[in-house]
Amino acid sequence: MAALMHVSDPDLLHEIFDTAQHVKQAIYGRRLVIFAPLYVSNMCANECTYCAFPARNTELERRALTQEEIARERGRSSTRATSACCSSPASPTRVRVSYVLKSIETSTASPMTREKSAAST
């Protein structure tokens, strides 16, 4: 992905954009799809320059949302998002895969299912 950001050849750029348009059309057609990001954790071990949660940011209070908090945040979303984008920075020692999977399940469930799921954790 990073290499694509540095392409300057007009012919290659045209090919990249044509391919992206083809993939977009194949997946979504003419629909407008809105993603609502839901950051379930800010615990990260990486130093990505584009991210607000780099490990070197020691002033940031690190935490992961509970399943109940995830359900509540997803339920109060003011957007009419057609998809939820559940995001958690990389910290395999602090944020387990099972937590991320459960968070995805909670954030994409129907409101009734989210309430039941949050109550059971």
NULO-495891 format. One line per 8 residues: number of its first residue (from 1); their letters; for each residue x negated, y negated, z of C-alpha. Coordinates in nm, 2 decimals. Layout:
BEGIN
NUM) A) X/Y/Z ~ ...
//
This chain:
BEGIN
1) MAALMHVS) 0.00/0.00/0.00 ~ -0.27/-0.25/0.09 ~ -0.44/-0.19/-0.25 ~ -0.12/-0.29/-0.42 ~ -0.13/-0.63/-0.25 ~ -0.45/-0.72/-0.43 ~ -0.35/-0.63/-0.79 ~ -0.40/-0.93/-1.01
9) DPDLLHEI) -0.39/-0.77/-1.36 ~ -0.06/-0.90/-1.52 ~ 0.00/-0.57/-1.71 ~ -0.05/-0.36/-1.40 ~ 0.17/-0.60/-1.19 ~ 0.45/-0.57/-1.46 ~ 0.42/-0.19/-1.44 ~ 0.44/-0.19/-1.05
17) FDTAQHVK) 0.75/-0.42/-1.05 ~ 0.92/-0.21/-1.32 ~ 0.86/0.11/-1.12 ~ 0.98/-0.06/-0.80 ~ 1.30/-0.17/-0.98 ~ 1.35/0.18/-1.12 ~ 1.32/0.34/-0.77 ~ 1.55/0.08/-0.62
25) QAIYGRRL) 1.81/0.14/-0.88 ~ 1.79/0.52/-0.84 ~ 1.83/0.50/-0.47 ~ 2.07/0.20/-0.41 ~ 2.22/0.12/-0.75 ~ 2.38/-0.23/-0.74 ~ 2.45/-0.21/-0.37 ~ 2.31/-0.46/-0.13
33) VIFAPLYV) 2.17/-0.28/0.17 ~ 2.08/-0.47/0.49 ~ 1.85/-0.32/0.75 ~ 1.87/-0.44/1.11 ~ 1.54/-0.38/1.28 ~ 1.56/-0.25/1.64 ~ 1.23/-0.25/1.81 ~ 1.26/0.02/2.08
41) SNMCANEC) 0.91/-0.02/2.22 ~ 0.62/-0.27/2.21 ~ 0.36/-0.03/2.33 ~ 0.09/0.01/2.07 ~ -0.27/0.13/2.05 ~ -0.34/-0.03/1.71 ~ -0.48/-0.37/1.60 ~ -0.27/-0.44/1.29
49) TYCAFPAR) -0.31/-0.80/1.18 ~ 0.05/-0.84/1.08 ~ 0.20/-0.71/1.40 ~ 0.32/-0.90/1.71 ~ 0.23/-0.60/1.94 ~ -0.15/-0.54/1.89 ~ -0.32/-0.36/2.17 ~ -0.55/-0.66/2.24
57) NTELERRA) -0.25/-0.87/2.34 ~ -0.28/-0.81/2.71 ~ -0.04/-1.09/2.80 ~ 0.25/-0.90/2.66 ~ 0.47/-0.70/2.90 ~ 0.47/-0.35/2.76 ~ 0.78/-0.14/2.78 ~ 1.01/0.10/2.59
65) LTQEEIAR) 1.39/0.05/2.59 ~ 1.60/0.31/2.77 ~ 1.85/0.50/2.55 ~ 2.12/0.30/2.73 ~ 1.95/-0.03/2.63 ~ 1.92/0.10/2.27 ~ 2.29/0.19/2.25 ~ 2.38/-0.15/2.40
73) ERGRSSTR) 2.16/-0.35/2.16 ~ 2.28/-0.16/1.85 ~ 2.64/-0.21/1.96 ~ 2.60/-0.59/2.00 ~ 2.42/-0.64/1.67 ~ 2.57/-0.94/1.50 ~ 2.48/-0.83/1.15 ~ 2.69/-0.61/0.93
81) ATSACCSS) 2.39/-0.39/0.88 ~ 2.45/-0.08/0.67 ~ 2.14/0.09/0.82 ~ 1.95/0.07/1.14 ~ 1.57/0.05/1.12 ~ 1.45/0.20/1.45 ~ 1.09/0.09/1.50 ~ 0.83/0.17/1.76
89) PASPTRVR) 0.46/0.09/1.74 ~ 0.21/0.37/1.75 ~ 0.10/0.48/2.09 ~ 0.11/0.86/2.10 ~ 0.00/0.87/2.47 ~ 0.27/0.63/2.59 ~ 0.55/0.67/2.34 ~ 0.62/1.04/2.27
97) VSYVLKSI) 0.77/1.17/1.94 ~ 1.07/1.31/2.14 ~ 1.14/0.95/2.26 ~ 1.13/0.81/1.91 ~ 1.35/1.09/1.77 ~ 1.61/1.04/2.05 ~ 1.60/0.66/1.99 ~ 1.67/0.71/1.62
105) ETSTASPM) 1.96/0.94/1.71 ~ 2.10/0.68/1.96 ~ 2.06/0.39/1.72 ~ 2.22/0.55/1.43 ~ 2.51/0.72/1.61 ~ 2.87/0.59/1.60 ~ 2.96/0.35/1.89 ~ 3.15/0.63/2.07
113) TREKSAAS) 2.87/0.88/2.03 ~ 2.61/0.61/2.14 ~ 2.80/0.56/2.46 ~ 2.81/0.93/2.54 ~ 2.45/0.98/2.44 ~ 2.33/0.69/2.66 ~ 2.53/0.81/2.95 ~ 2.37/1.15/2.93
121) T) 2.01/1.02/2.96
//
